């Protein structure tokens, strides 16, 4: 069985995500989008959730697991989130 992959804080930071407060057994990272806020929630059991808030409405884009950084990048592109390193600044 292939272990579940979870992105490191460093990788998410390079994509422009910043950590914020989360309940126990979760890590949350968020970044602004063109029309709202994108959030990744990492759970201790290996699952993750991608959430997007647009104009005050919460859209659930994905909940599940990925096997690698490459799969994470594909997933981000599938939900129309940039999956490239953010410009420094």
Long-range contacts (C-beta under 8 A, 24 or more apart in sequence): 2-67, 3-46, 4-46, 4-47, 4-65, 4-66, 4-67, 5-65, 5-66, 5-67, 5-68, 5-69, 5-71, 5-72, 6-42, 6-46, 6-48, 7-40, 7-42, 7-69, 7-72, 11-69, 12-40, 14-85, 14-86, 15-76, 15-82, 15-83, 15-84, 15-85, 15-86, 16-82, 16-86, 31-86, 33-81, 38-81, 50-75, 50-76, 50-79, 50-81, 52-79, 52-81
